[in-house]
Amino acid sequence: MNVEPFQTAEGSEYPCCRQLSIFLENRVGQLLRITRLFEDEPVHILGLSVDASVDCAIVRLLVDDPDTAHQILSDARFALSESEVVVVALPAGKRGILEICSALIGGEVNINYVYTVWRTQEHQPCLVIQVDDVQGAVRVLTKRKFQVLDQHEL
């Protein structure tokens, strides 16, 4: 029986960004090894999160060219996965994170983890949010007038 892989739509109807998660042994120099792969490549790391335990680590990257980064990491034999995340610009003032979290809770969207990133051209702080319902999160945030960014807006 010949089974073809499922085909998915190239893009989505809502703004989101692609995050790469790299699974590593928790050893000295592993993060340096990853960053050196991009040294001579046209890929820029925009956001970074490391979740480490005693024996392993997950490095989450937000990059400006996820296709090229995925290929580079795959060629270097790193175990990795890709997921959609919501990137939202922080509004001015000291209550931005509170307002974003309140909006998501009000929309019954669960936040799994968050890290920060700078929007490069505007020098604007943003939150990278991994949620259980990306489309629902985008709907809630845009309805509340938050600026949700797409991959090309980073």
Secondary structure, DSSP 8 states (H G I E B T S, - for coil): ---------SS-SS--EEEEEEEEE--TTHHHHHHHHTTTSS--EEEEEEEE-SSEEEEEEEES-HHHHHHHHHHTT-EEEEEEEEEEE--SSTTHHHHHHHHHHHTT--EEEEEEEEETTTTEEEEEEEES-HHHHHHHHHHTT--EE-GGG-
